[in-house]
Amino acid sequence: MTLKPSIGDGSEPAWRKSSYSDSSNSSECVEIAPSSATIHIRDSKNPGGARLTVTPAAWTAFVGFAAQS
């Protein structure tokens, strides 16, 4: 999986979308904005909606778990 940056104006974090978003279900994707202290997560269909923030360690654990599924 690779990540593609979303276009932003500098006031928002640098959101990235998975390369898997280009598949047949491109409307079903999350975007992430990593920083040194947190990983911000949002629904790509609703970028102004609710956002989830997790620690980098929690994100790493989640990605490792998801990769095994």
N, C-alpha and C positions, 0 to 999 in steps of 0.2 A: 504494500500500500504506500502510495506517495500522497503528499498533501499539497494542495494548491492554495495560494493566498487569495483571499477575497479582496475586492477593491474597497478601499476605505479612505477617509479624509484625514487621517492622522489623529483624530480625537478618540477613535475606537481602537481597541486592541487589534492586532493583526490576525484576523480570523482566517482559518484554513479549513478546506473541505477535502475529504478523502477522495482519492482518484476513483474509488469504487462508485462515487456519485454519478459518474458518466455511464453507469450501467442502465439496464432497462427500468430500474426503480430510482431514477435520479431525484425524484421528489421526496424520497425517504432517506434523509441524511442529516447528520449532525455536523456542526462546525466547531472547531476548537481554536482557542487563542491562548497559546502557552506563554507563560512568563517564568521568571526564576522562582517565584513563590507560589504560584497558583496556575491551574489549568481552568480556563473558562469554557463552558460548553453551552451551545444553543442549538435550537432547531433551525435548519437552513430555510425552512418554509416560512418561519416567523422570526426573523432576525431581531425584531423589536420586542419580542415576548420574553418570557421567563428565561433566566440563565442559571446554570448550575456551576458552582466553583468547587474544585477539589484540589487536594495537594498533589504535587508531582508523583509522590509515592503511591497514592491511591490510584492515580491515572495509570501508572505503570502496572500495578497489580491488575486493574481492570482489563487493560489491553492484553496482558499475558493470559488472563482467564478467557477472554473473548477469542483469542487466537487458537485456543485448544478446542473450542466448540465447533 
